[in-house]
Amino acid sequence: MRSLLAFAWLNVQLAWRNLWRNYRRTLIMLAAIVLGAWSMIFMASLARGMVTQMVRDGLRALPGHVQIHHPEYREDPTVVNSMPPLSSELRSSLESESVVAWTSRVRVPAVITSERDTRGVTLVGIDPERERLLSFVADDLAEGRFLEGSDDKGLIVGRKLLERLETDLGKRVVVMSQDPENDVAERGFRIVGVFDSDLAVFEEGFVFAGEAIVQQMLRIGEQASEIAIIGDDYRDAERLAADVAVAAGGELQVEPWMELDPMLQTMMGLLDAFILVFVVIIFMALSFGLVNTLVMAVFERTREIGLMLALGVAPRSIVAQVIVECVLLLLVGLAVGNLLAWLTVSALSDGIDISMVAEGMADYGVGSVITPRLGLRDLAIANLTVLILGFLASLSPALRASRLEPVKALSES
Amino acid sequence: MASVSAAESTPVVGSPEVTVECVDVCKTYRQGDLEVVGLDHVSLTIEKGEFVSLSAPSGGGKTTLLNTIGGLDPPDSGRITVAGTRVDGLGKAERARLRLEKIGFVFQAYNLIPVLTARENVEFVMQVQGVATATRRDRASAVLAQVGLDGLGDRRPTQMSGGQQQRVAVARAIASEPAIVLADEPTANLDSSSSQQLMELFVELNESLGSTFVIATHDLQVMGYTRRQVRLLDGRIVGDGPPETASHS
């Protein structure tokens, strides 16, 4: 073991000194690796920042991290599939430390009518104080006021819906839905607030009223359609859902956001694939230079390699020497590239304003400011991919070096 | 070609007294479209502690014989035993192991590793062998002093003269105390004064260490230092004996 370590150390020493024999070539190759590593990591952090923002915005757009429903509600989101008032066990689970905030909502399909037009919408009855902690509605209020309590008789609508209905802040509208007996339940509301949203579907399709008022209108007592919960970290939603499900018993359906919005989850998976593909493409460009550097290094040292073989160094040790040289080059390049990427991301911690080009992106839930996010996972993907592919790229020149015939190699001029 | 030994009594094959035994060794190699005979049924026995020169005109087979004995080039046929190990038939890795453990090499062109210092070059073979650091360091210092390079251990090859570099190569060859040292034209790149000093060093090491030295050369002055001269011509042994008599054998 000691002799193995001594020989490994000898290989590292030889590789390091050999790297600097032709320092110009090494510096050029290092510059390429640094640039490659920087661009891989910076682009990955930009993409990660964009998707993280999309996920956060997506979760703020009502789902929260975890939701509880009546088992039939997701198939048929009507008032018939409302949940009974919270059990004491579930309520104490929602007050636990792992839950940052929660709220209950009544959420039913409805029709809204102004004096000029009628549109289909989703009527959401909210508890304004609790809702403020979970969703975008209060933050994105552009005009008027937010609801002041569960029994507030006002209505909040999106700007686009306001335009479609050809009505205005302060005017009255009528909202109609069905009660559990399939009778028409309707009520007049005064529009007290208008919200903007990055997603057009929200601005056109959702209206918000006090939860108690909606429960009264639908004649459902204290029943609700859903409980939305926010935990410490959206990535831990599955664990949170499992904890809450225990308290909820088997009668309610508890789902993390990944199940509620599979598209967001898919996008996160796609991002990992995108980052890997990006890293591999950049590395492929790098690998030509890397292989060329190693082939030249082996070619220039043919005599020396022949000498080592003649002195009794095993061919596999020659393979190790060339690979160590390549890995050292990559490690130095990656270290500098990582540092530069970290500095760049730190310098851009306030975000990059892409409003010039982001107008159309809003429809996909992308905001006008992207904040790059340096994730350990992305760092690991970029660095490990480069190291593994670099190792593979070095195999060919390494094997070529190990197959040299000592006598022929020693006679090379 | 019959086996010829300088010793009066024929040593027993495989005995500790025999360092090299070649029996009916043949080797041909290609030079372009031509097939060149390198060794033609060569048989030779070299005993432990002998100081032998292999001499031949250019292309006569001395380097081929040296390389074949050293396991650098496998023979086409015949049997070679070095320090009790059959060389013919060994695989590449096994021959590398044999060279590492039993043979020291000195080449015409010094062949030091340029990125290592003189001391590191001397330590190199021992390091590959897995010798402990302290032992290796002590041994390298002792050997460098023995070849007259005390105090020059931290110099890189480019900071040394040809004679000094060749001394480092000799130090590297003897540092691991091999059973045999094979030197291929070790003085060819040296001036006459350095050549003389190097040969005196070989004689001294041969006497003090008791190691077997085989030197391929066509330099009469070098042959004069050895105690046995094996002459080759066209891949055949044509003379074997003390330098003054070998040409008449």
Chai-1 contact restraints between the chains, C-beta under 6 A:
chainA,res_idxA,chainB,res_idxB,connection_type,confidence,min_distance_angstrom,max_distance_angstrom,comment,restraint_id
A,S3,B,G130,contact,1.0,0.0,6.0,A-B,restraint_1
A,A6,B,Q127,contact,1.0,0.0,6.0,A-B,restraint_2
A,L10,B,Q127,contact,1.0,0.0,6.0,A-B,restraint_3
A,R17,B,V115,contact,1.0,0.0,6.0,A-B,restraint_4
A,N18,B,V115,contact,1.0,0.0,6.0,A-B,restraint_5
A,E304,B,I113,contact,1.0,0.0,6.0,A-B,restraint_6
A,L307,B,N111,contact,1.0,0.0,6.0,A-B,restraint_7
A,A310,B,L72,contact,1.0,0.0,6.0,A-B,restraint_8
A,A310,B,F105,contact,1.0,0.0,6.0,A-B,restraint_9
A,L311,B,V125,contact,1.0,0.0,6.0,A-B,restraint_10
A,G312,B,A96,contact,1.0,0.0,6.0,A-B,restraint_11
A,G312,B,R99,contact,1.0,0.0,6.0,A-B,restraint_12
A,G312,B,L100,contact,1.0,0.0,6.0,A-B,restraint_13
A,V313,B,V128,contact,1.0,0.0,6.0,A-B,restraint_14
A,A314,B,A93,contact,1.0,0.0,6.0,A-B,restraint_15
A,A314,B,A96,contact,1.0,0.0,6.0,A-B,restraint_16
A,P406,B,L72,contact,1.0,0.0,6.0,A-B,restraint_17
A,V407,B,N67,contact,1.0,0.0,6.0,A-B,restraint_18
A,V407,B,L72,contact,1.0,0.0,6.0,A-B,restraint_19
A,V407,B,D73,contact,1.0,0.0,6.0,A-B,restraint_20
